[in-house]
Amino acid sequence: DIQMTQSPSSLSASVGDRVTITCQASQDISNYLNWYQQKPGKAPKLLIYDASNLETGVPSRFSGSGSGTDFTFTISSLQPEDIATYYCQQYDNLPPTFGQGTKLEIK
Amino acid sequence: EVQLVESGGGLVQPGGSLRLSCAASGFTFSSYWMSWVRQAPGKGLEWVANIKQDGSEKYYVDSVKGRFTISRDNAKNSLYLQMNSLRAEDTAVYYCARDKVVGWADVWGQGTTVTVSS
């Protein structure tokens, strides 16, 4: 199985800050990577697909980049409603595997 | 509106069985791969199983192989997960998800909670 290593596991930032989360795959997954947002008690929500494409309706302050084994997720200006846990996920190979998550908090 | 609604969760003893259901609406169910994804309390997401549009292909995570069976009824727009020989480590919220591409879930249900405990 492909291992996805996400960092940091938690992050505290202020409103308006630029926030970056990284995700590393244990092998080349091309651009077959998604980013999900999960708020407490809710289902995950797809934000970014194919590493860098913004899902319809998702604010443009969210972005993703990378290919191969190294990927980055960025929130350009943190908003209070962005408080959540974020997961990367590869779908290059079955089983699809997720990173361990990054819990984002407001400072 | 595209919607997935899970049901069937509950409390079950170790070694017991449970059948989860997922009712789909707002899209052509028979055109999509479908998945089950779970989340243990306080833990991350774990993909469990998926099934092809016509049910001819099914894949499982190693930890549930031989115990769980995914199935679907396209006439009823429904997805199922039969869970046998349940263990404490199967305790989780189980989400039904639509696969836009195999392994890529773009629509999720609200989840149903399974608790395995004596």
Interface residues (C-beta under 8 A of the other chain):
Chain A: Y32 N34 Y36 Q38 K42 A43 P44 K45 L46 Y49 E55 Y87 Q89 Q90 Y91 D92 L94 P95 P96 T97 F98 G99 Q100 G101
Chain B: S35 V37 G44 L45 E46 W47 N50 Y59 V61 D62 Y95 K100 V101 V102 G103 W104 A105 D106 W108 G109 Q110 G111
